[in-house]
Amino acid sequence: MADLKCKINIPDVSGLENQVLTVGRHFIFQCRGEWDKKFDFSKAKLELNENEKYFLKLFKAEARDTENFDIDVTTYVAGQISFPQIVLSDGENKLNIGEHKFDVKSVLPKPETTSTQTEQVEQPKPFGYVFGNLHWPILYTLVFLFVFLVIIIQSLRSMLRRKKWNQLKKNIDLYASSIFPEQQFYKSVRSLEKKHYPTQELVKASQIYILRKYQVPLFDLSIKDSERFLKKQMPYNSNHRKLIVNMLKDISHLQTQKNDDLAFKNKFIHKFYIFIEKCEENPLIDEGLS
């Protein structure tokens, strides 16, 4: 272990008395001599006894040249402090900087600020959301939360729409048949003729024709919702959409009639036959719906 000659130097600090060691003030061991150049100052630590570990704290040790190095330290204990031996170690090599005594005074009061001195004003702290080392103003946070909430809501609505559509499609499939929609309606009307066309059965037969022909889940939608549904199915054929919606209104009106009003029901059936002919004569309706 190398033996060195070390002296204490107390750097000048504005506002503190020169060469007076106080609690927390940095001072330097300036050492000169020969030492093993394998010593790694970046790993340097002070070897202190358990009762000495608060007496001296190492901040930095570095070589200035091949014969001189400095040790930057401080103490947090006031009064007379004596070290019989101070040893610096890098884990493998050791440097003995010798016996030292020094007198440490309590923290001295700061001198009063004069009118010519400028007080340091603390920088305003950032406000808002803090993420890691980034400081986000509160406005950015609110915008971010709003956009995130909109995305979540839109995703939920889209999921619910898909779920609803899948259920409606299943309801349409319940009325699938091997015969054409118009043939099914004619067959239903012939079977209802013997019973004087019961109103609710006639209504259902009419609705099933439109449901199968245009794949509209009538039994789950109002007339207004059915109109919106048709608009998505047939965006370029507004005249025919109007024809279908008017027929849905006629079917709704039929539901309000008495069962014994045979004349009204015959008139409705005749009108529905004309409606079927118009539907079958329009090839544009079938495109994209089959």
Secondary structure, DSSP 8 states (H G I E B T S, - for coil): -EE-EEEEE----TTS-TT--BTT--EEEEEES---TT--GGG-EEE--GGGTTT-EEEEEEESSSSEEEEEEE----EEEEES--EEE-SS-EEE---EEEEEB---------TTS----------SEEETTEEE-HHHHHHHHHHHHHHHHHHHHHHHHHHHHHHHHHHHHTT--SS-HHHHHHHHHHHHHTTT--HHHHHHHHHHHHHHHHT--GGGS-HHHHHHHHHHH-TT-HHHHHHHHHHHHHHHHHTTS-TT-HHHHHHHHHHHHHHHHHHHH-HHHHTTT-
